């Protein structure tokens, strides 16, 4: 019996010892001073000329030089070089090989800092080498900069172009600068948005690249552009004032590329490449590039950033960077990215916000809002919502309201085109549509056949004239004439509100149950017509009252008007109060609005999940929460010394780790401060089974 107990004790001891994390010794590789004592100066150049180094005085009070310390979320542990005094404590990553104790490991934890800015290149890898000669590569870039959120790139579509194998012939930013103007031959109806050229409606811009060597037979034209564009090329001049078609070859039409989808939030902004060898073959030494609006009726034409002509091939990365989520301890009812895809569609209830953007996220600025509806199983009494979001968000919750919504449109949303049957020269803005002077717009709703009673709730302001008609041929009847009814010539939108129309008369003797609404300017002479933000068809009057209760408010949490997404993070809200409050249907409505409506930096929403239990999002995280640079910045958040975890094949014996080889001449280095291997529990359990035999 004593021998049996000794074996069990030994087994328990060995299991415990093998399961401990192993800190990898980096001391021979340290070449940078990252963290310095308060008031001191580093042994090497500052990370940033203006911000200095990391201030060692902002380390956690529990930190002790030389001791193993857990990250503040408890997920990982590291053993750092001395940080409370000046010393070489960081490794500039550049292809170094780390010898590690041979063993089976579950994961590798790295403590890293990217400074003075983020590292974007996704074509570099951490290579894991195993004793049997096998290798695994784990993508390294991008890495968030030290003044960004650790999750800056998470749940976003990331585009990156590596031009190291490209020989540039011509390249210029379309920013109205002297370099661009050298190539602009003609333009009409162009605008400047944040230093970028855009072309709307009947406008155009024509560029010419001259003096192209006639010996050049192959080259690529690169155009970085978004929204609704047509790109046409020619090897000789044709006047676009006369025609956009004659003499030009259309090489791209965004409406064809994206199956008729109208982009209004730059969701398709990226580099588009075109082989121009057929035009070079004409030996004119010239290339004409014409950009026009693919949807001239609504004013969301091409938004340009860059034009370039080059030989060689770009290496292009385009991928949505979604961290793995461990749901083994949860029941998940919904989990999706807010990218307009099939995963989101069943839950998106009301959208007067914007997006998806070219990063595949939604945002709700100024008076816009985005609402999701979740219908949970009847037995659920407790659940959580976790959202990846940023900037000045306000999140509010509601249960069922007794309102049945039959239909809804928001100007600018992708679904608007299914209802807007006549734009009438109206103008679309950010979440609103207006019609001044002789302009107008007509919306058509095809309501359920059995419906005999309904109410239209119209969010509108200024000098609106609203008419309604039954069917496709019915005569319009005036329902609201703001100027005529009130005698007020409102020009400041102070009358903006929800105006209701009882639809019962329009549903009688109307077998198709089609209802149309026409909006026009009630006083065309002064140009302050209807300002429309939405139409909702519901079952009862008065359903516009706001039943929502605020759950999160970024302005209160951070005391700051956040404009740069430094607070992008995963926020969790308990839904129990809504589920348990006379809610047998277990419906939850989640509404996102702008906490600083005056400046247009409302919530950016990237991903969300509704669940019971616990989920583990395998994201990049902060090592310590309150670190500051030696100049005291950042003011309302902290330096992102981040922790990243990589999976290791626990069925193999790991022997070496090769750090990423960063591109030569890269001015944005990444520094490694600590590395830890976490032992494989599976391997230990196998050993225990063998010992029992």
Phi, psi and omega in degrees: 000319180300319181296321179298315180296323179296320179296318180296317179297315179299318180298315179298319181296315182294318178302314181297316184290323181287337184277355183284141176300148181246117178282128179277131182284114180254003193302325182286349184255349184300129181222001180225146173265113185259315183247130182236158179292150182304128180084353182267181177234152185284162176282343178233175183303152178297156178293329182213129184302329183267333187253342176083229183243190169275135181279114180299338179291349180259007174295157178302149180296338180276353183287134176229128178305134177088345181269152173286132181229141178277149171296159188289347173264358176079005185282329186219169175223151181220154170240110186266164166294168177305123182251340184278355175223163181293125178197163173285116188226008180222149179252123173286111185297129180194051173084014180294151176254129180254120171281132181235156175301124180304131180178175177260127185230150177276321189203162177238127177253132178239136172255117191227159175220127175255116182210145010277000180210181181291154177255120188262332191301117182268006185262023177242152189223151162271124182255128177258122181250132183252161186296335181274006179093351179286155177224151171234142175246134177243125181303138183260297182281158003274161177233128182296144179290163188292346176251020177245169171293141176303329181264026185305324184263354188285144181057034176233154172276121187251124177246134180213139179238121175264112183257021185293338180257021183248138172255112184284135173260311177215140174206132178207148174278142182269067190242016180069013177280173183300324181296316179292317185298337176299330184260348181283119180265316179212152175206156176202135176066037179263155177223169182240118178238104179061031180087011178238143182279138170229155185229119184238158173055238184271009181285173177199164167221134180241121176255151172227130172255118185253173175057036174284127181304130181292346176283346180284122183249342181222133175199164180239135172263127176247128179233120175265111191208155176217181185066212193259099190239152166236128178246123181234146184233155174205153176267358177215164187283132169226137188283113179290344174296332180272321182194142173273353189252314186300124176084351184251148175250121178285122179255345177202134173227114187300329180292331175279321180298325186246030171053045175082004180281129179271122178266127180230004180229025178062028179295344180248017181290117178190181177277126174249133185245144182221133175284118183255016181300326176298329179280325176294330182295342179281352171058033177273345183074012182224151174223122180257132185237113183249127176242129181224173184273124179284343178229070188296344183284343186235359173074036174235060183278194187298135174249111191258145175236324185201148172228136181212152175234130187204162171249164187088184185236134170284150171255114190248130176249128177216106186204146173275124185267094183247118178292151176294149179235121177275112181250018185294341180247029184215157166253116186260127179261333178201140175203121186198159169268148184272059188249011181080008183276182182296332180292328182273327192308318183295344187251342182286110189262319186212126185225101169246021175266207183230163178108180002293146180274184176289349172267001180064049173224164177252157176212152183229099183257156176055237183273003181286159177210158177226128182235135176245146179240131179237124179253101186268161178304149186297340182272354185280126177244344178223135176204168180231153171241126173244129185232133169269111185209171186207173177067209192268074183272144163236125180246126182234151184239151174209152170265194180296146185244000185082000181270132171255121181258123182268330181194162181198141171225150173230130178304133179093340177291155183302328184282348185301324185296340179284347184244330185279099186269346178208111182284334175053036181064020173291163185242131178266130174247200180281087180086011179214164175224138178228157182222107182255156176057241184271002180285163179198174171209146182234127176247144180235133178240129176256099188272162181305142187299327184277357185284129178240348181216135179195165180230133173265128176249117188244120179268108189206159177210183183067206191269073187269146170236118183245127177237150178232152180216147177268131178073188182272346182238003184290152179284143180283139176243134179288125176257322178220134172227094190303311182293314181294322183280321186260339185074009183254135177260077187284127181235002184242013178064017181292344177265010182299133180184189179261118180249129187257144174234122176285122188265357183307315180298332183276346179266346177285141179052038183225077188302334179279343184054040175262130178233136179243148175234133179242128181246130179214176185275120181288345176217079189302337187294332186251356172070043175232060184282194188297136174248102190253133177241351178173155173229129178232134177254119184230180186269346187210152179287153177080009183283003181277354179298141184277111181267010190274148176244128183294134180245325179219143179218112185297323181297323178285325183289321188249348181060032188209148174270090191283124181243349191239017175063022178297338180265015177298120187197176176263118182248134183246132181238132176282125181264004185301322182297328179280320183290331185263358186260080176049056186227067182296335180281346180056045175265137177231129176249131181239120186245132179249126179225173185270122178280353177221066190300339184286339184242358172072040175236057182283192187295133165260124187242128189243326188196152174204161178214143173240132190195165164247157184089215183227138172245155178236111180270117186275066186260167167291137185225167176284140171287308177233149190275334195238024182291143176232157171284167184292346175269007178089353180273163355281157190287314189248006176214207187219166177292137184268075162283106192254155179247127177236140180246132175247139174289145174237143179289105185285353178272354182240160178269115180280138181235329182214156173231128177255121180285157184296141174271108183283149183302143178296139178079003179292126184268002182239080184287166173237136183248137177257124181254337180200153178214134184223136174258135179254124188294152182281120176290327180300316180297321180295317180297321176299319180296319180297318180297319180296318182295325182296332178286000000 
